[in-house]
Amino acid sequence: MNVSALKSFCTWARTELIKGVEAQMVRYGITEPAPAPAGSETVNSLPLSPAEVEQRDELLRMQAEVGHEALCDRAAYTWFNRIVAIRFMDARGWLPSRMRMLSRADGSHGSEAVENALDVEITTVDTDRVAELKMAGLDEPLWRYLFVAQCEELADCLPGVFERVGGAMELLLPQGLMMADGVVGKLNAVLADEDWREGVTVLGWMYQYYNADVKDEFFKSKRKAAAADIAPATQLFTPEWIVRYMVQNSLGRLWMLNNPGSSLRERMEYYIEPDAEHENFIRILSPEEITLCDPACGSGHILVYAFELLFHMYEERGYREREIPELILAKNLAGMEIDPRAAQIAELALAMCAREHDRRFFKRAVRADVSVLSSIPLGEDELPGNKKLAEELSHLGEIGSLLNPSEDEIDELKAAAASCSDDLFAATTKTKLESAAAICEKLSRRFTCTVANPPYMGGSSFNPFMSKWIKKNYPDVKSDLFSSFIVRIMDFAGEHGEIGMMTPFVWMFIGSYEKLRNRLIDDKTLTTLIQLEYSGFAGATVPVCTFTYHNSHIDGYKGGYVRLADFTGPAVQAPKALEAIQNPVCGWFYRRDADTFKKIPGTPIAYWASDALLDAFANREKLGLLAKPQVGLQTSDNDRFLRYWFECSLGDMSVACDSAESSLSLDAKWYPHNKGGSFRKWYGNRDHVIEYAKNGRSLSAAPGASRIKDSIAFLSCITYSRITSGQIAFRIQPSGSLFDSAAVAMFPPVRDMKYLLGLLNSSVVATATSFLVPTLNAQPGDIAKLPIAIEPAEHGAVDGLVDYCLSISRLDCDSFEASWDFKRNPLV
């Protein structure tokens, strides 16, 4: 499958379908304002049949309710969804009519149903009309008639996927879809039969790509997320290998712990063997007792693979193939989603999984448990005793499964519904309250397994309601939706339940998630984790990890961890993860009891830290006590105050000032200034000067500027660049210099300066900073946590090595003409 071509097609098809729908709206006068009122029998000189008059009236009503643009968008997606679903069934030979609707029998572009129209078996088809259109050679009207009839028939089989569209929406079916350069024609050029037969994941990819332009537009706009923005903005298709890893180490883990000899192990390539000495788990006797939920299921990728694994569990226990799909959908799987379109795809995908094993599945009236969490607008007078819950339900389409209703609130909704009278107005309120009670009961369920790739959206994008609600209900993890979901999923899973998640890995390290880490370590059990390389996820520019945990604490449990930080790019993440799992002595697989992370300040998930390093954190003095890292001044106007040193007259500079007091007696205007700079250890990056005459008199008067503290101005120090994309490089900054917020400086005792510089540039500190500084911003407070051990007996040897490194680095710096001490090019 050519994924790039598929993405191009889906974004093009969305635009093309919207254009086609708009053309139909103009043709039938569904415009703003409408050229003819409701009930008109002629529009734009086009006579309408009685059925078309009713259809147009219904569209005008929908237009008034949702708006013209929303109606157009809804119609376009309606037809995209049905085209994709029917083409999928085409390739499998699963259409009830037993005729391909969007391709020929050999898979080529065309319509087998049109070519053999007189033999098509669709219950609602008028055979006389088919014969009339066929004899007249009107292939386009014939195809439109058969296609709509096929959709109507599928609505009986799959009501959650094929809403009734033969009425009003039929008028908005675009023209020319079956042309070679039309939507179906290009779809057949992009995906052949074998692509459709690879699996149902193609349905999820197509849905995500269909929304790609909408998602891009939202992030470019920088606006706060309205209810309609959240679903497309956070829709992210989970890579297949990560889905397998999460499900195998949650659902598969539960099965293997209960059935150690199961042959299912042979199918789970990403399964990480548990710590057999420390185990506790839910006892199950039958696969029918297992329940798995994806509370942000999107297009159902996780649920689809869970279906596959569950099928093999039932098969292993001797169930008949054709009875298994119904059991899985009825007993085992549940999905929740705020996006009704994504939920349709998820339900379709699961139905296709079921049909794979049960040829009569479409006739069994079985639906997957995929709940759409749409807002239920309740006024204060409709739920007078609970304003908070009424407001939450009115915003359910935004907060989705983050809502965690109590039993008392569910009882309150039921009581309010029961108290409604039978008059028309009260009946509407009663229906809303009953719907609210039903959805809250679903949200209050507990599951043996919960697996999710939750939405990622930072707090800066939250609308006012979301921002206030998240802060109130998830105060410890309020900065992003994904972290709120980590906490919420703890309640979705039952005690000793198994949980699998994929999220950004910032929660593992940064200070704002310390409470979350402590809760996972103290109350739960991290069983496995894979940390991807910083650019290892192709779906978004987000540093990602995927992990599983047991929803209770198990003392002494040693989880399995895979670190992919040294393997660049998305293509190698899965192979290297697999290699680590199959060969734990590879060098990037680790076993660690999460309690050991508490030895490090802030409790980062530093699974690759050695025992010796962990002990150093626990027992050694911290750098901040010896030499507190500090940021320097701010100019607020670099163009005014900063220059490269070679831009200024040497007569206006001072390179030997040793204190703030000394600068008051000097006539110099420019002084050496440290702005951080590129990666360079030991010495260097001495490029700039700053206007700091008379101890920064001009800088003090500048709005928004700040001077450096007199006590540290012009002193020799150890410095590093605060913004870094890799390993942190520490350098000596000779006396006579100042520094700003882009540089961080430390002022240890002079006798320890070189010793400390050597330690900071060592591989040990590089390992420590890999988890203390997980982002591009090496904050002083994080560096201050480094453990320091200064051994007086080693001073001489270490200082000698550092002197050697300094001389090499300085020689290298001075070989460039931009250096203060350049004498000549070494090649001359």
Secondary structure, DSSP 8 states (H G I E B T S, - for coil): --HHHHHHHHHHHHHHHHHHHHHHHHHTT-SSS-SS-TT-SEETTEE--HHHHHHHHHHHHHHHHH-HHHHHHHHHHHHHHHHHHHHHHHHHT--TTSS-SSS-TTSSSS-HHHHTGGG---TT--HHHHHHHHHTT-HHHHHHHHHHHHHHHHHHH-TTTS---TTGGGGG--S-TTSTTSHHHHHHHH--HHHHTT-THHHHHHHHHHTHHHHHHHHHHT----HHHHHHHH-----HHHHHHHHHTTHHHHHHHH-TT-GGGGG-TT-----TTS------SSGGG--EEETT-TTSHHHHHHHHHHHHHHHHTT--GGGHHHHIIIIIEEEEES-HHHHHHHHHHHHHHHHHH-TTGGGS-----EEE-------TTTSTT-HHHHHHHHTHHHHGGG----HHHHHHHHHHHHT--SSHHHHHHHHHHHHHHHHHHHHT--EEEEEE-----BGGG--HHHHHHHHHHSGGGTTBHHHHHHHHHHHHEEEEEEEEEEEEGGGGTSGGGHHHHHHHHHHSEEEEEEE--TT--TTSS--EEEEEEESS--TT-EEEEEE-TTS-SGGGHHHHHHHHHH-TTSSSEEEEEGGGGGGSTT----TT--HHHHHHHHHSEEHHHHS--EE-BB-S-HHHHEEEGGGS-GGGB-S---SHHHHTT----EEEEE---SS--BS----EEEE-HHHHHHHHHSTT-B---TTTTT--EEEEESB-SSS--EEEE-TT-EEBTTEEEE---GGGHHHHHHHHTSHHHHHHHHHH--SSB--HHHHTT-EE---GGGHHHHHHHHHHHHHHHHHHHTTSTTSTT----TT-
